Amino acid sequence: MNTGQSFMSIGAIILLSLASLSFNSAVLQNTTLETENKVYLTAFSLADDLIEEIKQKAFDEKTIDFQAINVSQLTYPPNKESGEVWPYFDDIDDYNNYNKPVSLPHSEGYTVSCIVNYSNANGDEIYVRSFYKKVTIKVTSDYMSSPLYLRFVFSLHSKN
């Protein structure tokens, strides 16, 4: 084998190595993205499950008995009543400052937290009582690059 053939062989090996490295990098990147998507999908499911649980509760402690109510009769600020613990919450306010670690098979290491505030119909937080409450669910995990937030605005009149 002469010098030209040796250089061509070395060049072919270098090109094959670069192609192999590029392929492996692409496979690793796709695997990482797939895993990250599964983590975020699980986080979204945990947040959605909590929203669905909250939908089953009364709007306010004063509306548990489905009575007509004036906005000035609502509890303020949103806060759970003393002695109420999850899973025995009876109204939306009880979920204010809720915090729960989740460690289920294939869902370990997540933390689900919740904040409840009064809002206007557009979901902007306000500091007076109203017939709207904004629930913000935050899900965190060591496997997520940033937390996931899910927000939902509840209306007293939507419970009819």
C-alpha positions as CSV (number, residue, x, y, z in Angstrom):
1,M,0.0,0.0,0.0
2,N,1.4,3.4,-1.0
3,T,1.2,6.7,0.9
4,G,-1.9,7.9,-1.0
5,Q,-3.8,4.8,-0.2
6,S,-2.8,5.1,3.5
7,F,-4.0,8.7,3.6
8,M,-7.3,7.7,2.0
9,S,-7.8,4.9,4.5
10,I,-7.0,7.2,7.4
11,G,-9.5,9.8,6.0
12,A,-12.2,7.2,5.6
13,I,-11.7,6.1,9.2
14,I,-11.9,9.7,10.4
15,L,-15.1,10.3,8.4
16,L,-16.6,7.1,9.7
17,S,-15.7,8.1,13.3
18,L,-17.2,11.6,12.9
19,A,-20.4,10.1,11.4
20,S,-20.6,7.6,14.3
21,L,-20.0,10.3,16.9
22,S,-22.7,12.5,15.3
23,F,-25.2,9.6,15.2
24,N,-24.5,8.7,18.9
25,S,-25.0,12.3,19.9
26,A,-28.3,12.5,18.1
27,V,-29.5,9.2,19.7
28,L,-28.5,10.5,23.1
29,Q,-30.2,13.8,22.6
30,N,-33.5,12.1,21.4
31,T,-33.4,9.8,24.4
32,T,-32.9,12.7,26.8
33,L,-35.8,14.6,25.2
34,E,-38.0,11.6,25.3
35,T,-37.3,11.1,29.0
36,E,-37.8,14.8,29.8
37,N,-41.2,14.7,28.0
38,K,-42.3,11.7,30.1
39,V,-41.3,13.6,33.3
40,Y,-43.3,16.7,32.2
41,L,-46.3,14.6,31.2
42,T,-46.3,13.0,34.6
43,A,-46.1,16.4,36.3
44,F,-49.0,17.7,34.2
45,S,-51.0,14.6,35.1
46,L,-50.4,15.2,38.8
47,A,-51.4,18.9,38.5
48,D,-54.5,18.0,36.5
49,D,-55.5,15.4,39.1
50,L,-55.4,18.0,41.8
51,I,-57.5,20.4,39.8
52,E,-60.1,17.7,39.2
53,E,-60.1,17.0,42.9
54,I,-60.6,20.7,43.8
55,K,-63.5,20.9,41.3
56,Q,-65.4,18.5,43.5
57,K,-65.3,20.9,46.5
58,A,-67.5,23.8,47.4
59,F,-66.4,27.3,46.3
60,D,-66.1,28.6,49.9
61,E,-66.8,27.5,53.4
62,K,-69.9,29.7,53.4
63,T,-71.3,28.0,50.2
64,I,-71.1,24.4,51.3
65,D,-74.8,24.3,51.8
66,F,-75.5,25.9,48.4
67,Q,-77.1,29.0,49.8
68,A,-77.4,32.3,48.0
69,I,-74.5,34.5,49.3
70,N,-73.3,38.1,49.0
71,V,-69.6,38.6,48.2
72,S,-69.0,40.2,51.6
73,Q,-69.9,36.9,53.3
74,L,-67.1,34.9,51.7
75,T,-64.1,34.0,53.7
76,Y,-61.1,36.2,53.4
77,P,-58.3,35.6,52.7
78,P,-58.5,32.2,51.1
79,N,-57.4,29.9,54.0
80,K,-58.3,26.5,55.3
81,E,-60.2,26.3,58.5
82,S,-58.4,25.0,61.5
83,G,-58.5,21.3,62.0
84,E,-59.1,20.5,58.3
85,V,-56.5,18.2,56.8
86,W,-56.2,16.6,53.4
87,P,-58.0,14.5,52.1
88,Y,-60.9,15.9,54.2
89,F,-61.0,19.4,52.6
90,D,-64.5,20.6,51.9
91,D,-63.9,23.8,49.9
92,I,-61.4,25.4,47.5
93,D,-59.7,27.6,50.2
94,D,-58.5,24.6,52.1
95,Y,-56.0,23.9,49.3
96,N,-54.2,27.2,49.9
97,N,-50.6,26.4,50.8
98,Y,-51.2,22.7,50.2
99,N,-47.9,20.9,49.7
100,K,-47.6,17.1,49.0
101,P,-44.6,15.0,48.0
102,V,-45.5,12.3,45.5
103,S,-43.6,9.0,45.5
104,L,-45.5,6.4,43.4
105,P,-44.0,3.8,41.1
106,H,-42.7,5.7,38.0
107,S,-43.6,9.0,39.7
108,E,-41.1,9.4,42.5
109,G,-39.5,12.6,43.5
110,Y,-42.3,15.0,42.6
111,T,-43.7,17.8,44.9
112,V,-47.2,19.2,44.2
113,S,-48.1,22.5,45.8
114,C,-51.1,24.8,45.5
115,I,-51.9,28.5,46.1
116,V,-55.4,29.9,46.1
117,N,-56.2,33.6,45.7
118,Y,-59.2,35.6,44.8
119,S,-59.2,36.9,41.2
120,N,-61.3,38.7,38.7
121,A,-62.9,36.9,35.7
122,N,-59.7,37.2,33.7
123,G,-57.7,35.4,36.3
124,D,-55.8,38.4,37.6
125,E,-55.2,38.1,41.3
126,I,-57.0,40.7,43.4
127,Y,-56.9,41.4,47.1
128,V,-60.7,41.7,47.8
129,R,-63.3,39.0,48.0
130,S,-64.9,38.1,44.7
131,F,-66.9,35.3,43.1
132,Y,-63.7,34.0,41.4
133,K,-60.8,32.1,42.9
134,K,-57.6,31.4,41.0
135,V,-55.8,28.1,41.9
136,T,-52.2,27.8,40.9
137,I,-50.7,24.3,41.0
138,K,-46.9,24.0,41.0
139,V,-45.2,20.7,40.3
140,T,-41.4,20.3,40.9
141,S,-39.0,17.5,40.5
142,D,-35.2,17.0,40.5
143,Y,-35.7,15.6,37.0
144,M,-37.3,18.8,35.6
145,S,-35.3,21.8,34.4
146,S,-38.1,24.1,35.5
147,P,-41.3,23.7,37.5
148,L,-44.6,23.1,35.8
149,Y,-47.5,25.5,36.6
150,L,-51.1,24.9,36.0
151,R,-53.7,27.6,36.7
152,F,-57.5,27.4,36.9
153,V,-60.1,30.0,37.8
154,F,-63.1,28.8,39.7
155,S,-66.4,30.7,39.8
156,L,-69.0,30.4,42.5
157,H,-71.7,30.5,39.8
158,S,-70.1,27.7,37.7
159,K,-71.0,25.2,40.5
160,N,-74.8,25.3,39.8
